Amino acid sequence: MRTETLRLHDDRDDVTLTTYVLDDSPELLAGAPRPAVLVLPGGAYLGCSDREGEPVALAFAALGYHAFVLRYSTYGAVPSGVDPATVVEPKDHCRHPGPLRDVALAVLRIKERAAGWHLDPDRLALCGFSAGGHNAAMYGTHWHRPLLTEALGVDAAALRPAALVLGYALTDYVRLEEWVEPADEGVRQVMRAAHVALLGTATPDAATELALSPARHVGPSTPPSFLWHTAADALVPARHSLAFAAALADAGVPFELHVHERGGHGLALATAATAGSATQVDDVAAGWFGACARWLEQRLALPVP
């Protein structure tokens, strides 16, 4: 496996693409290009979670995919290093559309090096969790729009993703306040901090909320999507995945949706491999990865002769 960390901005060290590129072998695919998965960790745009990064990439690599982890623009380095109560002043580097354009830069870098990595550039999926799921969903609904194509000076075809995998993703800012439990001040504090990080204000206007709600921008160009959530998620309620799935259905885009009854927010693989505590292990919710693997096999099958 070839692992390296690439900077995506010449003047910044915080936005990086880490590669988990499988070695070619005459005993395996013998030079045939493999599909790939780009992982976007969550972290409320305050940082990028380690739990939702490398362990997930290695799980996809174990399936035979090339895998990558993008650390996109966030308020701090890791979510645990940022106290939401202290996030009051916006920072320009992590405001929209910065994190979204980081995804586009990562996609371009991967596709540019596809030949050397024995990677199929037309079969690149995005897998995002929580805020990373929001970023992935935004990319899935905006990859072909001027917001990205004109900013990067490329044709939309160069940015096309093959599929989305969204884990407990936030997809609708318009109804966010309505769906959050009013009495849960801790949840509201995290949400306010995430607003400041991504939107530059704790109280975004209606136009901004609409623009940043990927569930309201789904269309025929949105790629096939796999979504999973837990009904017990108090931070990002399962209604976000339901809303995105409903929009996919309305647009005629293929999708698969799993909502597990148990488990809180931020389960990642829901196994000991990604757990910081026992509450982040759930044998039933962990089934999402096997279901996702079967779903991806229908679209990104390895080119076994």
N, C-alpha and C positions, 0 to 999 in steps of 0.2 A: 504494500500500500504506500502510495506517495502522499505524504502529508506536508503541507506548507501553508503559511499564512501570508496572504497577499493584501497589501494596502490598496484601497480603491480610490483614495484621494492622495495626490502627491504631497499635500501640505498638512495631512492629518494622519494620526496613528489610531484613532478610535474606530474607524470604519474598516472592517477587515473581512476577507473571504478566506476561510480555512478549508483546505481540500482534503478529501478522503478518497483518493483515486485508486482504484484497484489495479494491481499490476497485471499486465497482459501475460498470458501463458498459452503455449501450444496445447496444453492439456485441458484448457477451458474454452474460451471463445476464440482464441487464436487470431486476435486482431479485429474481430467483429466489434462494431461500436455498441457500447452499453447505454441503456437509459440512465438517467440521473435524477437525484432529488436535492433541491436546495432548501435547507432548513432555516426557518426564521424563528428564533426563540422569542418568548414573551417577556414581560417585565414592565407593563404599563407605560412604555416609552420612557421610563426612568432609568432603565438599563436593560441588558440582555441576559436572561437567565442561563446559567451554566447547565442547569438540570434539563433544559429543553434544547440544548445544543448538541455537544459531542455525543452523548449517549444515544440520542435519537439518530444522528448521522451514522453511528456505528451499527445500529439496528438495521437501517436501510442497506448499509454496505454488506451486512451479513446475508441479505437477500440477493446480492449480486449487483446492486446499483452503485454507481459512483455517487458519492454524497458530498455535500458542501454545507458549511454553516456560515451564515452572514450575520455579522454584528453591525447592524445599521445604526444610524445616528440616534442617540438617546441622550437624556438629560445628564446621566452619570454613567459609570462603567457597568456596575451590576445593581439590580434592583435593591438588594439588601444593604447596599452602601448609601442609599438615598432615603432620608426620612421624609415621607410625604408631607408632613406638617411644615417642612422648611422650603417646599417648592412653591415659591410665590412670584419670583422674577423669571420671565421667559428668557430662553437662550435661543438665539437665531439659528444655530447650527442644527438643532433637532426639530425645528418647526416644519410642518407640512409646507411644501412637498419633499423636504429633504430625505426623510426615511424611505419614501416611495421611490425616489430617484436612485437611492442606494440599491434598491432591489434591481432596478433596470441596469445599473452599472454592473452588478454581479452577474446578471443574466448575460449581458454582452461579453463579459470577461470569460465566462464559462464557454460560451459558444465560439468565441475567438480561438480558444485553445482546444476545441473539441477534437480535432484531428490528432494532435499529439497525445491526448488522453484516451484515445479510442472511445469517444463519447458521441452519441447520436444527438446532435443539437436540436432535432425536431421532437425529441422525447425527454424533455426536461420538465419535471413537476416541481411545484412549490409546496412546502409543508410548513404551516405556521401555527403557533400556539398563542392564544390570548391576544395581546397587542401585536405579536408577530403574525397571528392569524388575521387580525384586522389589516395589517400591512400587506399580507399575501392576498387577501380578498380585494383590497384596493387595487393591487396590481392586476389581479384577474379581471377586474372590471374597467381598468384604465390603460392597459398595456398598448392599446392601439390609438390612444387619444393624443392630441397635441401636447398635453401636459407633460408627456414623456417623449414622444417622437420628436417634437420640435426642440425641446430642451437638450436632447442628446444628439440631435441631427442625424437620426437614423430612420429607415423605413420601419413600419410597424412589424413586418415579417421577422425582423431581427429580434424583436422583443416577445414574440408569441410564446406563451407557456402551454405545455401539453395537458396539464391537469393541476387541480388544487386539492390539498389535504388540509382541512381547517379543524383544529382542535380548540374547543371552547373559545371560539373567536368572537370578538365584539364586531357586530356588523351594522348596527343602526344607532347612530348618535341621536337621531330625532326623538326616539322613544326611550332613550337611556334613562332619563330621570324617572319616567313612569314605571320602568321595570325594576328599578333598584328599591329595595326595602327601605321605606322612609326612616325607620328608627335606627338603621345601621349606620351610625356616624363614621365608623371606621372605613366602611366601604365607600361612603361619600367622600371622605378625605383622600383616599387613593384616587378616586375618579377626578376630583378637583386637581390633584397633582398631575395626573395624566393629561388633563385638558391643558394645563399650563405648558407642559412639556411639548405636546404636539401642536396645540392650537394657539398658544401664546397668551391664553386667558382662561381663567376658571369659569367664565360665563360666556361661552361662545354664542353668537347670534344664530338665528334660524337658518340663514343661508349657509353658514359654515357647517352647522350640524348636518344639513342636507348634503353638502359637498363631500363630507367625510363619512357618509353612510353607504358602504358598498352594497348593502342589500337593496338600495334604491337605485343602483346603477347597473344591475345585472341585465344582460342582453344576449343576443345570439352569439356574440364574440367571447362571452365568458366561457372558460374551458370547463369540461366535465369536473365535478367536484365530489369529494368525500368529506362528510362532516360528522363530527362526534362531539358529544357534550354530556354533562351529567345534570339530572333534574335538581340535584341538591346544590348546585353552584350558586352561591350567594353574591359573588363579585360580578360575574358576567352571566346573567341568567340564560337558561337554555332557549329562551325566546329568540335570542340572536341567531342561533343556528336554524331555528324553525323559520324565521323571517327570510334568511338567505335561501333556504331550501324552497320555500314557497315562491320566491322570485325566480329561482332556477326552473321550477315547474312551469311557471307562467311563460318563461322564455323558451321552453322546450329544450333546455340544456340537461343532459344526463347527470344524475347525482345519486348518491347513497347517503342516508342519514341514520345515525345511531345515537339514541339518548339513553344513557344508563341511569338507573334510579339513584344509586348511591355514589358518593364521592364528591369532595369539594373542588374548588378551583385549583388549577395548576398541577394536575396529576402527571403530566408528561406521559411516560410509558406506563404509569401506574404500577410499576414493579420496583423491587429493591434497587435496581440499577439506576433509577432516577429519583429515589426517595431521600428527602432530608429528614423525614420523620415517618413513623408507622402510619400516620393518617394519609400519607401519599401513596400507599400501597392498597390496591383493590383488585382482587383476582378477576372480578367480572368486568370492571371497566378496562382492565388490561387487555381484554379481548379486542379492543378497537384496533390494535396493531395487526393482528392476524386478519381481521376483516378488511383492513386497508390493504394489506399485502395481496389478498385475493382480488380486490377491486383493481388495484394497479396492474396486476397480471393480465387483466383483460385489455389494458390500454398500452402498457409499457413492458410487454413480455421480453425477457432476455432472448437474444437472437440465437438460440440453441439450434445447431444444424440437425 
